[in-house]
């Protein structure tokens, strides 16, 4: 095991960064002792000194990002419940209104984002706005919550909004417009629920998804399928790769980049895009592809730009699921169960973390994930082809929608059935209990591996 880690520099650096991030709250206590230790080891073991330095820099960088954000939160708290004037830029659209950044509030600059509550949205990504309204502080400051991960510093209820300017050209603005155009051109032979499900899974458009559908997917443990994730990137590219070879594989690079931009650059999509980019590059230059190193490298890139992303559910679930797929599942091969072992492995590895995050764990999620996994793959590929077909002739789009309709219908019916018989575990473990669960799971995996390979030489 140690040779597997030490032989992969990107894995070692990633682990060092993670250790530094975990220690960032205590950076003031450990900085000087670790710095002295690093200087001592500099003359004894250069590599060990380097890792300690990475840990120190990682802890400092995480603490710095945290302090900058909290400084803006404190300043918002001082003006909370008052009328303010804001210059800002539209960063995205939420189900409640707009997400804006590049904030200048009462002529003072702030780091973070604001959620602007409006009923009807007529603004687009990149619009520069001047807003007058009442501002309230963000009280959800838990580091693992969505509001913190989006660096939300407050909520604004506007009384007046003026558009100062619109960008002459913005790639993301153009792609967001393309996404809206695709959604508007989806044929109506798909029911509203089927159409919104397909758009949520393929393009990340979930604002109009019926609440009952959202609730059914959440209760059955399938909520992760309603957002674009790394799974969609893998499914789509895996469907394209068999038809390409050599330099033609480079076509996948712009497809992955554009898809990541269109779907909103979620953490899991960025992770999968980086890994797929490395995979394609390795194929083009005829080099071996090492998935663990690729996973570690993608984590390094993400944490370099946003070290606090490590505490978000998206980062933790995406990396843990991918780790289980590439580092655990291949070694747990059971005859006649090979096709479901990856899904079972992922569900088993994620179960303690989901219980810790949500306080409950639907038991139906284990069998239902195995059942719907092929349907999700088919709907993802079909939905992607359907999206592209909206730029061709309408009859082609109509034909493809007829093909994917029974897939979407069957998926929805299975989820509704699972929702009617669901039973769940309701318990919130402490962090110590969570670690203990993973130690036990690790032991069980080791026992299973040794039993399965006891006859190997």
N, C-alpha and C positions, 0 to 999 in steps of 0.2 A: 504493500500500500504506500509506504513512504517513497519507494522508487517511482511509483505512478505519479506522485505529486511533485517530487523534486525534479523529475524529468520534464516538467511543463512549467516554464518560467511565468507564463501568463496566469496560471493557476495560483502560484505562490504570491505574485503581486496582488492578484484579486483578493486572496485571503488576508494579506497584509492590510489592504485598504479597508476591508470589512472589519477587521480587528480595530483599526483606528477609528472607524465610524462608531463602533459599539462603545468605545472609550471616550467619545467626544465630550460627554457631559462632565467627565472627570479630568479633562485635559489640564486644568489648572493644578491638579494634585500630582499628576504623573509626568508632566512635561519635563521638568528639570531632572528627575531621576532617570528617565528614559534617554534624555539627551546625553547625560553623563555616561550611561551604559553604552550608547551608540559610539561615543568617542573612544571608550575603552576597547570595544570590540573592533573598532576601525584598525587597530594595530594587531589584533589577534585573528579575527575572521571578518574579512571584508564583506562577504555576502550577508552574514547575520547583521552587520552594522547597517547595510543597505536596507534590509527589511525593517529594522527598527526605525530608520529614518522615514521610510514610507508610511509606517504606522503613525509616526509623529505628524507628518505632513497631512495625512488623511484626517486625523483627529482635529488638527488646527483648521483645515479647510471646512470640515463639517461644522465646527463650532462657529466659524466666521459666517457661514451661510445662515445658521440659526440665529445668530445675534443680529444680523442685518434685517431679517424678517421680523423678529420680535421688536426691534426698534420701531419699525413702521407700525406694528400692531399697537404699541404703547402710545405712539403719537396720534393714531386714530382714536384711541380710547379717550384722549383729552378733548377731542372735538365731537365725540359721539353724541347723537341726538341733537345735532345742530345742522343748519342749512349751510351748504358749502358750494363753491364753484370749482369745477374740475375740468382740466384738459386731459384727454385720454385717447387711446386707440383701441378699436375693437379687436380682441384676441380670439373670441369664439362665441358660439351661441349655446345657451343652456336652456333647459325646459322652463326656467323662470324668466329668461330675458337674455341679457348680454353679459359676457365676461370681458372686462377691459383692463388694459395694463398701460405702461408708460405714463404713470399717474403724476399729475401736478395739481395738488389740492391746495386752494388758497395760496397759490404761488410758491408752494413748497413741494419738493419732489419726494415721492414715496416708492418703496420697493414692494412689489406684490401685485395682486389683482383685486378688482372690485366686481361684485355681482350687481348689475343694474336691473332692477325689477321693472319690466314693462309687459303690457298685455299683448301688443302687436309689434312684431319686429319688422322693420323696413331697412335695417342696416346690414352691412356686410363686413367680412373680415378686412381689416386694414383701414376702415373709415376713421378719420380723426374727428373727435366729437368735443363739444363744449357743453357740459351738463351742469345744471343747477338742481339741487335736491337735498333731501335730508339723509344724513349718513349715520349708520350704526356699526359698532365694532363687531368683529367676528369673535364669538365666544367659544367656538369649537376649535380649541388649540391643541388637541391631542395629536401627537406627531404622526400617528398612523391613519388619521382621518383624511377624507377627500379634501376638505377645506384647507387643511395644512399643506397637503401635497400640491394643491393648486396655488399655494401662497395667497389664499384669500385673506385680505386684511379687513374687509368690511362689506356691508350691504348698503346700496344706495336706492332710495325711492325718489325718482326724478320728478320735477315739476316742469322742467323745460330741457329739451335736447336740441342742439344745433349741430349740423354737419359743417365742420370747418373746411375739410378737404377730403378728397378721395385719391388713393394712389393711382398714378398713371398706369402702372403695371405691377402686379403682385402675383407670383406663381401660386401661392396658397389661396389667394382670393379667387383666381381663375379656376383652380381645382375645386374649391368649395362650390363655385357656381356650376361646375360640371356635375358635381354630386347632386345638387338640387335638380338639375336638368334631367339626370338619369331617373331620379325618383318620380318626377312628374310624367315621365314617358313610359313608366311601367304599365302594361295593359291592365284593364279593369276586370279581365276574366279571373285574375287572382282576387280573392276576397281581401277586404281591408286588413284583416288580421294576418293573412298569408303574405301580403305585400309588405307590411310593416316588419314582419318577422324576417323576411328575406333581406330587406334593406338594413335592418339592425345587425344581422349576422355578417353581411358582406361589406357594407359601407359605414357602419357605425352610426346610422341615422335611427335613433330610438325615441325621439321626442314625441312622436305620435303613436307609439306602441300602446295598445290598450292596457289599462292597469291590471285587469284580470289575467291577461297573458303574462305580464311581468310577474305577478304574484304566483302564478302556477309554476313558472320556471324557477322562481326563488325557492318555493316550498320543496320542489323536487331536486334541488341541488344543481340545477342547470343554468343558473343565472349567468355564469361565465360565458355561455354561448350567445348571449344577447348583446355582447360587445365584441368589436373586432379585436382579435388577439393574435399572438404569434402562431396559433394553430391555423388560422386562415391563410397566413403568409405561406406556411409550410404546405398546406393542402393545395393551394393554387400553383405554387412553383413546382411541387412534385408532379402535378398533372401536366406541366409544360416541359419539364426536363427530358422525358423520354423521347420527345420529338426533335430534340436539338443535340448537336455535338460540336466539339471544337470551338472555334471562335463564335459560332452562332449562339453559344450559351450566353455570350455577353449581352444579348437582347434582354435577358432576365434582369440585368442591373437597373435599367430605367423603369421597367415594369414594377419592380419591388420599391424603388424610391418614390415613384408617383403614387403607388398604392398606399405607402406609409403616409405620404402627405395628404392624400384625399381622406383617409380615415382618421386623421387628427394626431398622428405621432404619439400613440399610446406607448407606454413603457414596453409592454410585451411585443408590440409590433416592431419597435426599434430593435429590441433584442433579437427577434427572429430575422429581421432584415439584415443586421450585421452578420449573424451566423450564416444566413443563406448567401450573402455576398462573399464570405470567405470560402464557403463550400463551392460556389461557382468558379471563383478564382482558382481554387485548387484543381478543379476539373480541367480548366482551360490550360493551365501550365503543367498538367499531369503530375501533380504532387499529391501525397496522401493528405486526407482531411482528418483532423483530430477534433471530434466534437467537444470533449471537455475543455480543451484549450480555446476553442472558438467561443464556448459559453462564457468562460472566464474573461476573455478579451471583450466581449460585448458588455459584460458587467463592469469592467474597468472603464469603458468609454462612457457608459450611462452615469456612473458614480463620479466620474471626473467633472461632468457638467452639473450634476445635481446629487451630491452625496446623501442628502436627506431622503431621496427617493428610495433608499434601502429600507426605510421603515414603512413604506406604502404597501398595501395589499397587492397591488398590481405587480410590483417588483418581486415580492416574496413568493407569490403563487406561481408566477411565470417561471422564475428561475428554479424553484423547487420542483415544479412539474417537469421541466425540461431535464433537470438533473436526474430525476427518477427514470425518465425515458431513455437517456443515453448512457447512464452509469449503473443503473440497477436492473432495469427490465431485461436487457440482453443476457444477463447471467441467470435469470430465473425462467428457464425454458422448460415447460411441462408439455409432454406429448398430448396432442389433440386440444391443447388450450393456448397454443401460440398466438392465435388471432385476438384473444381477449386479455392476455397477460399484460400488455402495455397499459391498457385502460385500468385494469385491476391494480396494477402497481402504482399508477399515478393517484388513483382514488385513495389507496391505503396510505400513501406518503402524505397526501394533502389533508387527510382527515383530522389529525390533531391540530394543525394550524387553522383549519376552518372552524373547528370547535372553539379554539382560543379566540378567534376573531369575531365569530357570530354568536357564541353562547349556545348554539344548537347544531345538530348534525342530522340531516334527514337520512334515515336508513335506506330509503328507496333510491337514494342517489347512486348507490353502488350498482345494482342491477340495471337501473334505467340508463345510466351512462354507457354501459356496455351495449344496450339495445339501440340507443339513438346515435351512437358514434358513427356508424356508416351512413345514416341519414343526414347527419350534419355535414359530413364530407361531400356527399352528393349535392346537398342544397348549396353548400359554399361554392363548389365548382359551377353548378348550374346558375346560381345567382351572379357569379362573376361573368359568365358568358352572356347572361341576360343583360347585365349592365353595359357590356361592350356593344351588344346588338342594338341598343337604343340609338346608336349613331348610324345604323344602317336602315334598311327598309322596315316599315312597321310590321309587315307580315312575318318577317323573320323573328322579330321580338315576340310577336303573338304566338308563333309556333313554339319557341323555347319556353315561354310562360306556361303553355299547355303541358309541356314535358315535366316541368318542376312543380306544377300545382299539386299532384298527388303526393310528392315527397313532403312538401310543406304541410299539407293536410294531415298526412300520417304522423308526422312529427308532433304537430299540435294535439292530435287526439291521444297519442301516447302520453304526452305531458299532462293532459287533463285527467287521464285515467290514473296516472301516478299520483297526481294531486289528491285524488279521492281516497287513496289507501295509504297515504304517507304516515309514517311514525318516525319520531325523531328523538335523539338524545339531547336533553337540555341540561347543560352544565358548562360553566366557564372555568377552565383550569387556570392556575397561576402560572407564571413563567417557569418556575421550578418544576411544576407538574408537566408542563409542555416539553421541557428538556428531557425529563424522565421518560415521557412517552416515546420520544425519538430515540433514546438510548435503548429502550425495549424493542422498538421496531428494528433498529439496527442489529440488535442481537438475533432477532427472529430471522432477518434477511440472511445473516451470516450462517445461521444454522441451516436454513433452507438451501443456501448455496452449497455448503459442504455436503449435505445429504444428496443433492442432485448431481454433484460432481465427485462423489466418493470413489467412483471406479475409474476416474481419469488418472492417467499417469502423470 
